[in-house]
Amino acid sequence: MRRQLLPALRMTIALIVLLGLAYPLAMTGVAQTLFRTKADGSLISRNGAVVGSSLIGQAFAAPQYFHPRPSAAGTNGYDATASGASNLGPTNPTLEQTVADRAKAYRTENGLPAGTPVPVDAVTASASGLDPAISVANADLQAPRVARARTMTVEQVLTLVKAHTASRPLGILGEPSVNVLELNLALDEAH
């Protein structure tokens, strides 16, 4: 038994050192060297204070700001410690009612006629509940409300939307999107 126990113990210690210490330290070093901003959380600072991360959505409710995608993370949404989706299926009556209620509220808030199609990202939460971006269609529909609240022209607001629109990842994945935090900070700087 001792003949088998000592090599197993040595192997366990070696793997703990290799995979529990050396590998994580090496990956942290590579990340800090090559991707420092992302490795540190893609934090955005203004006037020396961190205002958020470009990778994590946060709530904006005031009319002068673009509103993010709804969140199912935590009780009040946008809780990074409770990231997750509602896990309701497409035929679930609760989800159907929630989407209908959100669509009605979205139309009312943005002054849209009752039959106006609403972008799906305006009425459904993302899988993480922390999606920092909205679709360009969602931003375009919110632009008149934001412009009115800030006494700007719609064209000025849409110019900022366009300036903060990210193209498809790798040129083929997904759709162009607008980072809500970055756009709202740009609006604050412009106005």
C-alpha positions in Angstrom: 0.0 0.0 0.0 2.8 2.4 0.8 4.3 1.8 -2.7 1.1 3.2 -4.2 0.3 5.8 -1.6 3.5 7.8 -1.9 3.5 8.2 -5.7 -0.2 9.2 -5.5 0.5 11.8 -2.9 3.5 13.2 -4.9 1.3 13.4 -8.0 -1.4 15.1 -6.1 1.0 17.7 -4.7 2.6 18.2 -8.1 -0.8 18.7 -9.8 -1.9 21.2 -7.1 1.2 23.2 -7.6 1.0 23.0 -11.4 -2.7 23.5 -11.9 -3.6 25.3 -8.8 -0.8 27.8 -8.6 1.6 27.9 -11.7 -1.1 27.8 -14.4 -3.4 30.5 -12.9 -0.5 32.8 -12.2 0.8 32.3 -15.7 -2.7 33.1 -17.2 -3.1 36.1 -15.0 0.3 37.4 -16.1 -0.5 36.9 -19.8 -3.9 38.6 -19.4 -2.4 41.5 -17.5 0.3 41.9 -20.2 -1.8 41.5 -23.3 -5.3 42.5 -22.2 -4.8 44.8 -19.2 -8.1 46.8 -19.6 -10.2 43.7 -20.1 -8.4 41.7 -17.4 -9.2 44.5 -14.9 -12.9 44.4 -15.7 -13.1 47.0 -18.5 -13.9 49.7 -16.0 -15.0 53.1 -17.1 -13.9 56.1 -15.0 -15.0 59.7 -15.1 -13.4 62.4 -12.9 -11.4 59.8 -11.1 -14.3 57.7 -10.1 -15.4 54.4 -11.5 -18.9 54.7 -13.0 -19.3 51.2 -14.3 -17.9 48.5 -16.6 -18.4 48.4 -20.4 -19.1 44.6 -20.0 -21.9 44.7 -17.4 -25.3 46.4 -17.9 -26.7 48.7 -15.3 -30.1 50.3 -14.8 -30.9 53.7 -16.3 -34.5 54.9 -15.7 -34.4 58.7 -16.3 -35.9 59.9 -19.5 -32.7 61.7 -20.6 -30.9 58.4 -20.8 -31.0 55.4 -23.1 -32.5 52.4 -21.2 -30.8 49.0 -21.3 -32.3 45.7 -22.0 -34.5 44.3 -19.1 -32.6 42.3 -16.5 -33.6 39.1 -14.7 -30.5 39.2 -12.6 -31.5 39.5 -8.9 -34.7 40.9 -7.4 -34.4 44.4 -8.9 -32.3 43.4 -11.9 -28.7 44.2 -12.9 -27.3 42.4 -9.8 -24.0 41.0 -10.9 -23.9 38.6 -8.0 -27.1 37.0 -9.1 -26.5 36.9 -12.9 -28.9 34.7 -14.7 -32.0 34.5 -16.9 -35.6 34.0 -15.9 -35.5 30.5 -17.5 -39.1 30.9 -18.7 -39.8 29.1 -22.0 -41.3 30.8 -25.1 -44.8 29.3 -24.4 -44.8 30.1 -20.7 -47.8 32.4 -19.9 -45.8 34.4 -17.4 -43.2 35.2 -20.0 -45.9 36.1 -22.6 -47.5 38.5 -20.2 -44.2 40.0 -19.1 -43.3 40.6 -22.7 -46.7 42.2 -23.5 -46.5 44.4 -20.4 -42.9 45.5 -21.3 -43.9 46.2 -24.9 -46.8 48.4 -23.8 -44.6 50.3 -21.3 -41.9 50.7 -23.9 -44.3 52.2 -26.4 -45.8 54.5 -23.8 -42.4 55.7 -22.5 -41.1 56.4 -26.0 -44.3 57.9 -27.3 -44.9 55.2 -29.9 -48.3 54.3 -31.4 -49.9 51.1 -30.1 -49.0 49.0 -33.2 -45.4 49.9 -33.5 -43.1 46.8 -33.5 -40.8 46.8 -30.5 -37.3 45.3 -30.8 -37.0 42.0 -29.0 -34.1 43.2 -26.8 -36.4 45.9 -25.4 -38.8 43.4 -23.9 -36.7 40.3 -23.1 -33.8 39.8 -20.7 -30.5 38.4 -21.9 -29.3 35.0 -20.6 -27.0 36.7 -18.1 -29.4 39.5 -17.2 -26.4 41.9 -17.5 -26.2 42.6 -21.2 -24.5 46.0 -21.6 -25.7 46.6 -25.1 -28.9 47.2 -27.0 -29.7 46.8 -30.7 -29.4 49.8 -33.0 -33.2 49.5 -33.6 -33.8 49.8 -29.9 -31.5 52.9 -29.7 -33.2 54.5 -32.7 -36.6 54.2 -31.1 -35.4 55.7 -27.8 -33.6 58.6 -29.5 -36.6 61.0 -29.8 -37.4 60.6 -26.1 -33.8 61.2 -25.1 -33.6 64.2 -27.5 -36.7 65.8 -26.0 -35.5 65.3 -22.4 -32.1 66.8 -23.2 -33.4 69.6 -25.5 -31.2 68.2 -28.3 -32.2 67.4 -31.9 -32.9 63.8 -32.8 -30.2 64.1 -35.4 -27.6 65.0 -32.7 -28.7 62.1 -30.6 -28.6 59.7 -33.6 -25.1 60.9 -34.4 -24.0 59.8 -31.0 -25.8 56.5 -31.4 -24.0 55.9 -34.6 -20.6 56.9 -33.1 -21.1 54.4 -30.3 -22.4 51.5 -32.5 -20.1 48.5 -32.5 -20.0 46.3 -35.6 -20.7 42.6 -35.5 -18.0 40.6 -33.7 -15.6 39.1 -36.1 -17.6 40.8 -38.9 -20.2 37.9 -39.0 -21.5 37.1 -35.5 -24.6 38.7 -34.1 -25.8 42.2 -35.0 -24.4 45.7 -34.5 -25.0 46.9 -31.0 -24.8 50.0 -28.8 -23.2 50.0 -25.4 -25.7 51.8 -23.2 -23.3 53.1 -20.5 -20.8 54.4 -23.0 -23.6 56.1 -25.0 -25.1 57.7 -21.9 -21.7 59.0 -20.8 -21.2 60.5 -24.2 -24.6 62.2 -23.9 -23.6 63.7 -20.6 -20.4 65.0 -22.0 -22.1 66.5 -25.1 -25.0 68.1 -23.2 
